[in-house]
Amino acid sequence: MPRMRSPARVNLIGEHTDYNDGYVMPVATDLEMMCHFKRRNDRTVKVSSKELGNTTFKIGDDRREGSWSDYLKGVALYLSERYDLGGWEGSIDSSIPIGSGLSSSAALEVLSAKIFQHVSSFEITPIELAKICKRAENEFVGVRCGIMDQFIITLGKKGSAIFLDCRSLDYEYVPIPEEMGLLVVDTGGRRELAKSEYEKRRRECEEASKILKKSLRDADKSEVLELPNPLNKRALHVVQENKRVLAARKALIENDLESFGDLLLQSHNSLKDLYEVSSEELDRAVELAKKAGALGARMTGAGFGGCAIAVVDRDSIAKVKRIEEEFKVYECKSVDGASLDR
């Protein structure tokens, strides 16, 4: 029985910039969602999961259930507008902590899209597949996420991050230095406020953009400081975060891990103080990682709980992992995007 794998996303830097036409730099990691599956001779999809539960539906079913199955239904619905889809059944296992800010939802979307592609034998470019998965989350599930998660999970490359321009979708693979280790710190705080506050931050950015009559991608510091509070703080984070992503790309290319780590710390402080999406647990994780010898650390994902990341020199991994006394820590490697294992 074939197995499809779909990686978790870790965003190194560039938080809350993707839906503002900005820059991001994520990696696909070896925390993965996997599905053993087989074709069916009808248009039924039947999936079981220890972590998520069970679901059965017909391709083209547009009834929302308010559960994890909506991610599968949305992908099936929008793919079926273009392709003649066949049904399948499978069993999902996952090492991705659910609700932790590592984009298990996008991993599920891409996983199902790749299975549909395999059992139905149609051709689609990776970018188009990512766009359809994003549409499923935006329009069917109702979460107005940007393109970053689906993009990296589809196009990730072992040993590299992706520098992505979320406006043009131009991208570049940026090699990760061999001496750089990446730790994911799961605070255990699940993001109850994330959806409502995420929508609120998006609306604030849209309002700021409307006042400025331009995308925040194109704004500068002097302009956004004239905005009313809290729009000025939200916009200032986006403007400065885009600059940090550009600087972080340069630092990785030049193998300057010290500067890269410092940019991560700057990003976290901005997310805490200007964008106001951190939490006590995330702040504590960043503080502990830095004290233990990390080059840099920051929250990753939408915020209000979930995970932080720490960048370390490989010789310091064991020392920094001692924070496992307080939080669960995963040592992660960068991997290729979603693919079929036979």
C-alpha positions in Angstrom: 0.0 0.0 0.0 1.5 3.4 -1.0 2.1 6.1 1.6 2.0 9.8 1.1 3.9 12.1 3.4 3.3 15.8 4.1 5.7 17.8 6.3 5.1 20.4 9.0 6.0 23.9 8.2 8.3 25.9 10.4 8.6 29.6 9.5 12.1 30.8 10.3 11.2 34.5 9.9 8.6 36.6 8.3 5.5 36.3 10.5 2.1 37.9 9.6 3.7 39.2 6.4 2.4 36.7 3.9 -1.1 38.2 3.8 0.4 41.6 3.5 2.2 40.9 0.2 5.4 40.5 2.1 8.4 38.2 2.4 8.7 34.9 4.4 11.4 32.3 4.8 9.9 28.9 5.9 11.3 25.3 5.9 9.6 22.0 5.6 10.5 19.7 8.5 10.7 16.0 9.3 7.7 16.4 11.6 5.2 14.8 9.2 1.7 13.7 8.5 1.5 10.4 6.7 -1.3 8.4 5.0 -1.3 4.8 3.8 -4.0 4.8 1.2 -5.6 2.8 -1.6 -7.9 3.6 -4.6 -11.6 3.0 -4.5 -13.8 2.3 -7.5 -16.3 5.1 -6.6 -16.2 8.7 -5.6 -16.1 8.2 -1.9 -13.3 9.3 0.5 -13.0 7.4 3.7 -10.2 8.4 6.2 -9.4 7.3 9.7 -6.9 8.9 12.1 -5.9 8.2 15.7 -5.3 12.0 16.2 -8.3 13.4 14.3 -11.0 10.7 14.1 -12.9 9.3 11.1 -14.7 10.8 8.2 -16.5 9.6 5.1 -17.8 11.8 2.3 -18.5 12.0 -1.4 -16.4 14.0 -3.7 -18.2 17.3 -4.4 -20.0 17.3 -1.1 -20.1 21.0 -0.1 -21.7 20.6 3.3 -19.4 22.0 6.0 -19.1 20.1 9.2 -17.0 22.5 11.3 -14.4 19.7 11.8 -11.1 18.5 10.3 -12.9 16.8 7.5 -13.7 20.2 6.0 -10.1 20.5 4.9 -10.4 17.3 2.9 -13.8 18.3 1.5 -12.7 21.7 0.4 -9.7 20.3 -1.4 -11.8 17.6 -3.1 -14.5 20.2 -4.1 -12.1 22.6 -5.7 -10.0 20.0 -7.4 -13.2 18.4 -8.8 -13.9 21.7 -10.6 -10.9 20.9 -12.9 -10.3 17.2 -12.7 -12.2 13.9 -12.8 -11.4 12.7 -9.3 -11.5 9.1 -8.0 -12.2 8.1 -4.4 -9.7 6.6 -1.9 -9.5 5.4 1.6 -6.6 5.7 4.0 -5.3 5.8 7.5 -3.5 9.0 8.7 -0.7 9.1 11.3 1.0 12.3 12.4 4.0 13.4 14.4 2.9 17.0 14.0 1.5 18.3 17.3 -2.0 19.5 16.4 -2.9 23.1 17.1 0.7 24.0 17.8 1.3 26.6 15.0 3.2 24.2 12.7 0.4 24.2 10.1 -1.0 20.7 10.5 -4.1 22.0 8.6 -2.0 22.9 5.5 -0.2 19.6 5.8 -3.5 17.8 5.7 -4.7 19.8 2.7 -1.6 19.1 0.7 -1.5 15.5 1.8 -5.1 14.9 0.5 -4.4 16.9 -2.8 -1.4 14.8 -3.5 -3.3 11.6 -2.9 -6.1 12.8 -5.2 -3.5 13.5 -7.8 -2.0 10.0 -7.5 -5.2 8.0 -7.6 -6.8 10.2 -10.3 -3.6 10.6 -12.5 -3.9 14.2 -13.4 -1.1 16.8 -13.9 -0.9 20.0 -11.9 2.0 22.3 -11.1 3.1 22.5 -7.5 2.2 26.2 -7.3 -1.3 25.5 -8.6 -1.7 22.7 -6.1 -0.7 25.0 -3.3 -3.2 27.7 -4.5 -6.1 25.2 -4.5 -5.2 24.1 -1.0 -5.1 27.7 0.1 -8.5 28.3 -1.5 -9.9 25.3 0.4 -8.8 26.9 3.7 -9.8 30.4 2.8 -13.2 29.7 1.1 -14.4 26.4 2.5 -13.0 26.2 6.0 -13.2 30.0 6.4 -9.6 30.8 7.6 -8.1 33.6 5.6 -4.5 32.4 5.7 -1.8 33.4 3.3 -0.1 31.2 0.8 3.1 30.5 2.8 2.1 27.2 4.5 0.7 25.4 1.4 3.7 26.7 -0.6 6.5 25.4 1.5 4.7 22.1 2.2 4.4 21.5 -1.5 7.7 22.9 -2.7 10.1 22.4 0.3 13.6 21.2 -0.5 15.9 19.2 1.8 18.7 21.3 3.2 17.1 24.6 2.3 14.7 27.2 3.4 12.5 29.0 0.8 12.7 32.8 0.5 9.2 33.6 -0.9 7.8 36.8 -2.2 4.1 36.4 -1.3 3.0 39.0 -3.9 4.6 37.6 -7.0 5.2 34.0 -5.7 8.8 34.3 -7.0 10.9 32.1 -4.7 14.5 31.1 -4.1 16.0 28.2 -2.2 18.4 29.4 0.5 20.8 26.7 1.7 20.8 26.1 5.5 24.4 26.0 6.8 25.4 22.6 8.0 26.5 23.9 11.4 23.0 25.3 12.1 20.6 23.3 14.2 16.9 23.9 14.4 14.9 23.2 17.5 11.1 23.4 17.8 9.9 24.2 21.3 6.2 23.1 21.9 4.9 25.2 24.8 1.8 23.0 25.1 -0.4 26.1 24.9 -3.0 25.5 22.2 -4.2 28.5 20.4 -7.8 29.1 21.6 -7.6 32.8 20.6 -5.6 32.3 17.4 -8.5 32.3 14.9 -10.4 35.3 16.2 -7.3 37.4 17.0 -5.7 36.4 13.6 -8.8 37.7 11.8 -8.6 40.9 14.0 -5.0 41.5 13.0 -5.8 40.9 9.3 -8.6 43.5 9.5 -6.3 46.0 11.3 -3.7 45.5 8.5 -6.3 46.0 5.8 -7.6 49.1 7.5 -4.0 50.5 7.7 -3.5 49.7 4.1 -6.7 51.4 3.1 -5.7 54.6 5.0 -2.3 54.6 3.3 -3.8 53.7 -0.1 -1.0 51.1 -0.6 0.0 47.6 0.5 2.0 47.5 3.8 4.6 45.9 1.7 5.1 49.2 0.0 4.9 51.4 3.1 7.8 52.9 5.0 8.3 53.6 8.7 7.6 57.3 8.6 4.2 56.7 7.0 3.0 54.0 9.3 4.0 55.9 12.4 1.3 58.5 11.5 -1.5 55.9 11.6 -3.8 55.8 14.7 -3.1 53.3 17.4 -3.0 50.2 17.2 -2.8 50.3 13.4 0.6 52.1 13.6 2.0 49.2 15.7 0.6 46.5 13.5 1.9 48.2 10.3 5.3 49.0 11.8 5.8 45.3 12.6 5.0 44.3 9.0 7.3 47.0 7.5 10.2 46.1 9.8 9.6 42.3 9.5 9.9 42.4 5.8 13.3 44.1 6.2 14.3 41.4 8.7 13.5 38.7 6.2 15.7 40.3 3.6 18.5 40.6 6.1 18.0 37.0 7.3 18.3 35.7 3.8 21.6 37.5 3.4 22.8 36.2 6.8 22.1 32.6 5.8 23.8 33.0 2.4 26.8 34.5 4.1 26.8 31.8 6.9 26.4 34.5 9.5 24.5 32.6 12.1 25.1 35.2 14.8 23.3 37.9 12.8 20.6 35.5 11.8 19.9 34.6 15.4 19.7 38.2 16.4 17.1 38.9 13.7 15.0 36.1 15.1 15.1 37.7 18.5 14.1 41.1 17.0 11.2 39.4 15.2 10.0 37.9 18.5 10.1 41.2 20.3 8.2 42.8 17.5 5.5 40.1 17.5 5.3 40.5 21.3 5.3 44.3 21.6 3.9 45.6 18.3 1.8 42.8 16.8 0.8 41.6 20.3 0.4 37.9 19.4 2.8 36.2 21.8 2.0 34.6 25.1 3.7 34.1 28.5 4.7 30.5 27.5 6.2 31.6 24.2 8.1 34.4 25.8 9.4 32.0 28.4 10.5 29.5 25.8 12.4 32.2 23.9 14.0 33.4 27.1 15.1 29.9 28.2 16.4 29.0 24.8 18.6 32.1 24.7 19.9 31.6 28.2 20.7 28.0 27.4 22.9 29.1 24.5 20.7 29.4 21.4 21.9 31.9 18.8 18.3 33.2 18.5 14.7 32.2 19.1 11.2 33.4 18.4 7.6 32.3 18.3 6.5 30.8 15.0 3.0 30.7 13.6 0.0 32.8 14.3 0.7 33.1 18.0 -1.3 33.0 21.3 0.3 29.7 22.1 1.9 26.9 20.0 5.5 26.7 19.3 8.7 28.7 19.3 11.9 27.9 17.4 15.5 28.1 18.4 18.5 28.3 16.1 21.6 26.8 17.6 25.1 25.9 16.7 25.1 22.2 16.3 27.7 21.8 19.1 25.2 23.5 21.4 22.1 21.4 20.7 22.4 19.1 23.7 22.8 22.1 26.0 19.8 24.0 24.6 17.6 20.9 24.7 17.9 20.9 28.5 14.9 23.2 28.4 12.9 19.9 27.9 12.5 20.0 31.6 9.9 22.7 31.0 8.8 22.3 27.4 8.7 19.5 24.7 11.6 20.0 22.3 12.0 18.6 18.8 15.2 18.6 16.9 14.2 19.1 13.3 15.7 18.7 9.9 14.7 20.3 6.7 13.1 17.9 4.2 11.5 17.8 0.7 7.9 18.8 0.3 5.0 16.4 0.2 5.8 13.2 -1.8 4.9 9.6 -2.3 6.8 6.8 -0.5 6.4 3.4 -1.9 
